[in-house]
């Protein structure tokens, strides 16, 4: 990645992360995507005693439907079990294909298990923290939750996601595309507004000018 792209992407990355501290909860909710580090982070949080139940949410989304045959949630379950999480404490939501469905379908499952009004610890990619937080506020405003993510810096995240059969540009395209979604999805009611600061908007426009447009709407 060239220097200009790295500097602008870091501005975006830092703003999209919330940096909340993980808190004890009644259930850990891992949002599915192409990056296995979410499953690994959820497994570690469980083993560290943050919650007694784990729910993995995800069918096949825009970056996994052409790569995987099993659902994101089932893949995450298998990883977590391999890392020592008992299978009987794992709940599966395997129908969703986007963040709104992740939240809606997970809420249904948690309600069925008496956990919908309990404390949740939500786990997604570092640069998805703000967008998931804003989506939770729209789809499930009464939820009691905190956000966390794999403990990876930007370079580590890109490198590890490339190992999932994605090019560096494709990984960066997703991050840039999610900045655009912050505004478009708020307009559509998919999340509460999170106005872009001028310096973040400038970084986004610079990334677009550099050609990182593959995931723009």
N, C-alpha and C positions, 0 to 999 in steps of 0.2 A: 504494500500500500504506500502510495506516495505521501510525502510529508504534509502537503496541503489537505489531503483527504483525512489523514490521521488526526490532525489538529481539529478539523471541523467535526469529525465523527466523535471525538472525545467530548466535545461540548454537548452534542446531542445525547450521548451515553450518560453523562453525568446528570443531565436534567431529567432524563427519563427514569433514572433510578431514584427511589425515595430514600433508601438508606435507613429504613426502620429497623429497630432491634427486634429479633425474634422473641416472641413472648409465649409462655405456657398457654396451652389451649386444650380444647376437648377433641379437636380433629385437625389433622394436617390435610390440606387440600392441594394436591399437585396438579397444575394445569398442563395438559399434554401439548407437545410440539415435537420438533425434530431433534431437540437437544436432550440427550439422556441424563445430563447433569441435574436436571430437575428431580428425576427419580432418585439419584444418588443423594441429593441434598435432603429430600424427604426421608429417606431411609436413615440418614445420620440424625436428623431431628428426632425421629421416632426413638432411635437407640439412645439418644441423649435425654430422653424423658420429656420432650416438649408436649406430647399428646399420646393418648392410648390408641387412637384410631387414625388410619390414613385413608383418604379417598383420592383415587386417581381419576381424572376427568379427561376424556378425549377419544373421539372416534378416529377419523382420518381427515386432516385439514389440508390447506392448499400446498404445504410443503412436504407432507407425508403420504398423501394418497397415491402418488406415483412411485413411491419408494418402498412402502411397507405393505404387507398383506394383513397383519394383525393390527388391532387398534392401538393408539398411543397409550391408552390406559392399561391395556393388557401387557404391552411391552414394558411399561413402567413397573407394573406389579411383578413381573418376572425378574426384573433387575433388583427390586427391593427385596424379594424373597432370597435371591442369591446373596444379598448383603446382610441377611440375618433377620429380616422383618417377618414375623409369623404371617402366613397367608390368611389366617382367620381374623386378622385385625384390619385387613385391606378391603375397602369397598371399591366397586368399579362402576364408572359411568362411561359407556363406550359408544354413545350415539352422537355426541356433539361434533360439529365441524368448524365452530368459531367460538370466540370468547363469550358472546351472549348466551349461546347454547351451553357452553361449559358451566356458566353460572346457573342458568335456569334448570338444567337437568340435574346438576349437583345438588341444588336446593331441594328438589323433589326426593332424591335418595336420602339426603340428610334428614329431611322431615320424616321419612318412613322409619328412620332409625333413631328418632328422638333427638337429633343433633342440630336441627335447623335454627334453634334459638340459643345455641351454645357458642362458645368462643372458638373461632377458626384461625388457623395460621395458614395463609395462602402462599403458595410457592410458584413462581414463574421465572422466566428469563430476567436477568438484571434490567435490561432496557424495557421490559414489559411491566415493571412494577407500577409506574404511574398510570398506564393505560388500563391495567386490570383494576387498580384501585378506583379509577373513575368509572369503569364499567360496573363494578360492584355497587357503587353509589347510585347508579341508574337502575339496575336490574334488581338489586336486593338492598335497598337503602337502610333497612333496619339491622342488617348483619353486623355482628360484633367480630371484627377481624383485624389482623395486621398482615402486612406483606413482607416477604423475604424472598431470597433468590440464591442460586449457587454462588459461593464465595469466589468468584472469578473476576479478574480485571478484563478490560475490553480485548486486549490482545489474546489472553488465554481463551476467552469465550470464542473469538473468531477461529482460533486454531483448532479448538476442540469440536466446534460445529462443522468445520471443513472435513473433519474425520467422518462425518455422517453423510459423505457423498455430496458435498456442496462446495462450489468454488468460493474463493475469498470474495469475489464481487457479488455472488449470490447472497452470501451471508450479510454483507454490508447493505445490499439492496433492501433486505428485509428490515433492517434497523431504520434506514432512511424512509422507507414506506410507512413505518409505524408512526413517524413524526407527522406525516400528512394525515394519517388516520385520526390523530388526536383531534383535529379540527373537523374533518368530514364526519366522523362518527358522533361527535358532540352535536353537530347540526341535525343528524338523523335521529338523535335521542338514544343512541347506543351507549353513551357515557355522559357524565356531567362535564361541563366545559372545563378545560385546563388551558387557558390562554398561553400561547407561546411568547416568551420574552423575546424582545427584538434580537438579542444576541443568538438565541436558538434558531429563530427564523432565518437569520443571516447564514448560520452554519448549514441549515437545511438547504437553502437556495444555493449555497456554494457546492454542496454535495451533488445536487441535481445538475448544476453546470458542469461538474466533473464527470457526469455520465452515469451516476448511480440512480437509475430510473426504473430498474426492472420490476420493482414491486409497487410502483405508484399506481393509484387508482385512476 
